[in-house]
């Protein structure tokens, strides 16, 4: 997954000339948190109750590059 996200990030910056990319991840999803962390994304903050999952709300961490 890290390789795929890295390829996507490269495409977004180099081919589409984007200025900024955000990834939002549930605070309890440690495997998903590891991906933007490995790729050098910066953690910006936590959005309380950022998504509804099954039967409850979950906080989301926002990473940016």
Backbone bond lengths (Angstrom), bond angles and torsions (degrees), N, CA, C in turn:
res aa  C-N    CA-C-N  psi(-1)  N-CA   C-N-CA  omega(-1)  CA-C   N-CA-C  phi
1 X - - - 1.446 - - 1.530 110.14 -
2 X 1.321 116.72 -38.79 1.470 119.72 179.88 1.527 110.80 -60.27
3 X 1.330 117.46 -41.99 1.467 120.64 178.96 1.531 110.81 -63.00
4 X 1.316 116.51 -40.10 1.469 120.39 179.85 1.523 111.23 -65.11
5 X 1.323 116.22 -45.45 1.466 119.81 179.61 1.528 109.91 -65.40
6 X 1.319 117.28 -39.43 1.464 120.63 177.56 1.530 110.49 -59.86
7 X 1.324 117.06 -44.71 1.469 120.87 178.62 1.525 111.22 -62.71
8 X 1.323 115.82 -41.37 1.467 119.90 179.09 1.521 110.65 -64.82
9 X 1.316 117.93 -44.07 1.463 121.95 179.29 1.533 110.20 -61.04
10 X 1.319 116.24 -44.53 1.467 120.70 178.43 1.532 110.62 -59.40
11 X 1.326 117.01 -44.99 1.462 121.87 178.74 1.534 110.93 -62.20
12 X 1.317 116.92 -45.04 1.464 120.46 -177.73 1.523 112.09 -63.20
13 X 1.322 116.90 -40.50 1.462 119.71 179.80 1.526 112.53 -78.04
14 X 1.315 117.46 -45.73 1.467 120.58 -173.23 1.528 113.56 -81.28
15 X 1.315 116.93 -43.28 1.468 119.23 -175.41 1.530 113.11 -91.86
16 X 1.319 116.93 -38.45 1.461 119.70 -178.93 1.523 112.55 -96.22
17 X 1.327 116.30 -6.15 1.460 122.78 176.52 1.532 112.85 56.68
18 X 1.330 116.41 38.66 1.461 119.37 176.23 1.521 109.82 -71.26
19 X 1.308 114.71 154.49 1.465 121.61 -178.02 1.526 111.76 -96.58
20 X 1.330 116.86 -27.04 1.460 121.16 -172.61 1.522 109.67 -152.92
21 X 1.338 114.97 144.61 1.469 121.14 176.55 1.519 107.95 -130.69
22 X 1.325 116.79 137.20 1.464 122.22 175.13 1.516 110.05 -117.99
23 X 1.320 114.80 142.68 1.468 121.98 171.92 1.519 106.30 -126.55
24 X 1.327 116.63 130.51 1.462 120.89 177.60 1.520 108.93 -114.73
25 X 1.333 114.28 134.27 1.459 121.60 -171.75 1.529 109.10 -136.89
26 X 1.324 116.79 139.59 1.462 120.50 176.18 1.533 109.95 -63.02
27 X 1.326 116.49 138.90 1.468 120.85 -175.00 1.522 113.35 -61.30
28 X 1.309 118.21 -25.27 1.461 121.47 -178.83 1.529 113.73 -92.53
29 X 1.318 117.63 -1.73 1.459 121.43 -177.15 1.531 109.77 -94.48
30 X 1.317 115.80 82.29 1.460 121.49 -173.21 1.526 113.19 -62.88
31 X 1.327 117.87 -36.69 1.471 120.15 179.09 1.523 111.30 -66.30
32 X 1.314 117.04 -38.12 1.460 119.93 178.40 1.523 111.71 -73.16
33 X 1.314 117.63 -33.64 1.469 121.56 176.92 1.525 110.20 -63.33
34 X 1.323 116.45 -34.63 1.465 120.51 -177.36 1.527 112.85 -64.57
35 X 1.325 118.06 -28.58 1.468 120.99 -175.70 1.535 111.96 -65.75
36 X 1.331 119.79 -58.82 1.470 117.49 179.22 1.532 112.28 -65.13
37 X 1.317 116.78 -29.27 1.468 119.95 177.52 1.520 110.35 -62.99
38 X 1.345 117.33 -46.74 1.468 121.40 178.85 1.521 112.03 -62.60
39 X 1.325 116.66 -31.47 1.460 121.04 -176.18 1.532 113.24 -87.47
40 X 1.316 116.89 2.23 1.459 120.00 175.71 1.516 115.39 86.77
41 X 1.320 117.91 13.74 1.455 120.52 175.15 1.525 109.18 -68.24
42 X 1.316 116.32 151.03 1.458 122.16 179.37 1.522 109.92 -100.32
43 X 1.324 116.62 133.11 1.457 120.15 177.14 1.524 108.29 -76.76
44 X 1.345 116.05 124.81 1.463 120.74 -176.74 1.515 112.71 -97.83
45 X 1.313 117.05 -34.63 1.455 118.75 -176.87 1.508 111.71 168.73
46 X 1.329 114.82 -176.59 1.461 122.09 -178.67 1.519 109.06 -121.70
47 X 1.318 115.99 130.80 1.464 121.56 176.19 1.526 107.72 -99.84
48 X 1.329 117.80 111.10 1.463 120.07 179.25 1.533 111.17 -62.86
49 X 1.318 115.41 139.33 1.474 121.22 177.26 1.527 111.57 51.94
50 X 1.319 116.58 43.74 1.454 121.59 -174.62 1.515 115.32 -74.63
51 X 1.337 117.34 -19.74 1.465 118.92 177.72 1.520 110.63 -150.23
52 X 1.306 114.21 150.16 1.463 121.73 175.06 1.520 106.93 -93.29
53 X 1.330 117.41 124.83 1.454 121.66 -178.98 1.519 108.79 -128.91
54 X 1.313 115.85 111.25 1.464 124.25 179.40 1.526 111.94 61.73
55 X 1.323 117.69 -81.10 1.463 120.49 -174.88 1.520 113.13 -136.08
56 X 1.336 116.79 16.93 1.470 120.33 -177.56 1.535 110.40 -157.74
57 X 1.309 114.35 162.91 1.463 120.16 174.54 1.520 109.42 -88.96
58 X 1.328 115.23 150.06 1.456 121.24 176.04 1.520 109.39 -129.12
59 X 1.334 115.67 144.69 1.460 121.17 174.42 1.531 109.48 -74.46
60 X 1.327 115.72 149.28 1.459 120.92 179.44 1.529 111.15 -120.12
61 X 1.315 116.75 137.71 1.454 121.74 171.84 1.527 107.50 -93.00
62 X 1.321 116.51 134.89 1.460 121.54 176.36 1.525 108.78 -104.08
63 X 1.336 114.32 124.95 1.462 122.39 174.10 1.526 108.00 -111.08
64 X 1.325 117.06 146.51 1.468 119.26 177.23 1.521 110.27 -138.04
65 X 1.338 114.13 158.66 1.460 121.80 178.28 1.500 108.25 -141.42
